[in-house]
């Protein structure tokens, strides 16, 4: 797994765990408050909330607000970290793409130089380059002449085939 993927998984795991922890804490606070209110009411007659219960209720609400603020802050921090990570990844991708382009150019240059070297190696058999070039031209002329002769033979054969087809129709 690449470091960038493990970083994202790590950050998302942390945020998920923190979010779950805060949800459980909120649920426990809510359950505690509900149980306390029910225990006060279980006497059979309606009980008015006294100052202590009201204070606990206010503290619980304050804790809930603080928890919500913490979740929002953590989410904001996580978003900022992801943006920084994305900026770094974008920069790295740009560098990688430029390196790939340079490698491609370098490979093309190497191939071109290899072809030129092969040509010069072929010419090294001759006393000088002019003689080598002239020999290559003669070889090319000979190959062109052979090709023309073969094309003439093919044309003749095609003509013979056409005459045969015409006669046998």
N, C-alpha and C positions, 0 to 999 in steps of 0.2 A: 504494500500500500504506500502511495507516495506521501511525503511529509505534509503536503497541502491538504490531502484528503483526511489524513489522521488528525490534523489541526482542526478542520471543520467538524469532524465527528466528535473530537474532544470538546470543542466549544459547545456544540449542540447538546452533547450529553450533560455537560455541566448545567446549561440553562434548563434542560428538561428536569434534571434532578432538583434544582433550586425551585423550579415552578411547582413540582410535585410536593416538595417539602412545605412550601408556603400554602398550597391548597390543603394539605393535611392539617397544618397548624390552624388555618382558618376553620376547618371543619371541627377540630377539637375544641376550639374556643366557642364555636357556636353550640356544640353539644353540651359543653360545661355550663354555659349560660342557660340553655334550655332546661337542663337538669336542675339547676338552682332555682329557677322560676317555678318549675313543676313541684319541687320539694316544698317550696313556700305555699303553693296552692293545695298541696295534698292534705292539708288539715281539714278540708271539707268546706271551709268558708272562704270567700274571696278575700285575699290579702292584698293590701295596697303595698306597692313597692316602697320600702323604706330608703333612707338616704344611702345606706351601705350598698344595697342592691343597685340603686341608681348609679352610684359611683363606679361599681364594678362594670355595670353596663356601659358607662361612658368610657372606662378604661379599655374595655373590649372593643368598642367602636373605634377608639383611637388606635389601638393595636391593629385593627383591620385596615384603617387608613394608612398607617405606617407600612404595613405589609404590602398594600397595593402600590404605595409610592416606591418601595424597594423593588417590587417586580418591574415597575415601569423603568426605574433607574437601571436595573440589570439588563432589561431588554434594550434600552438605549445604548448601554455600554457594549453589549454584544453586537448590536448593529454597527457601531463605530469600529469595533475590532474586525468585523467582517468586511467593512468597506476598506480598511487599511490592508487587509489580506488580499482583497480583490485588486487593489492598486499594485501591490507587490507582484501578484500573479500576472497582471497585465504587462508590467515592466519586464518580467522574466520571459513572457511569451514573445514580446518584441525582440528581446535579445536572442532567443532561440531561433526565431524566424530569420533574423539577419544572419546568424551563424549558418543556418541551413542554406540560405541564398549564397553566402560566400563560399561554402563548401561546394555547392553546385558549380559556381563560376570557376573555382579552383580545379574541379574535376574536368570541366570542359577544356581549360587551359592545358592540363596534363595530357588529355587525349589528343589535342591539337599538336602539342610538342612531340608526342609519341609518333604521330603520323609523319611529321616533318623529319624526325630522326630516322624512321624507317626508310623514307625517301633518300636521305643522305647516305644511309648505310648501303642502299642499293646502288648509289652512284659512286661509292668508294672503290668499286672494282675497276673503275676506269682511271686513266692517267690524269684526266682533268674533268671538271664538271661539264664542260661543253661537249666533250666526247660522250659522256654518259647521257646527257640530255638528247643528243643526236641519236644515240643507240635506242633510247626509249621511243623517240619519234618514229624511227624505222620499224620498231616492234609494233607500234600502234598502227602504222600504215599497212603493215603486213596483215595484222588482225582485221583491219577494215576491208582489205582486199579479199581475205578468206571469207568474211561475212557476206560480202557482195556476191561472191561465187556461190555460196550456199543459198542465198536468197534467189539467185537465178535458177538453181537446180530445183528449189521449191516451186517457183513459178512454172517451170517446165512440167514438173510432176502434176501440179494443179491443172494445167492446160490439158495434159494427157487424160486426167481423170474426168474433166469436163467433156472432152471428145468421146470418151468411152460411154459416159452417161447419155450423151446425146444420141449416139449410135444405138444404144440398147433401149431406147424408149419406144 
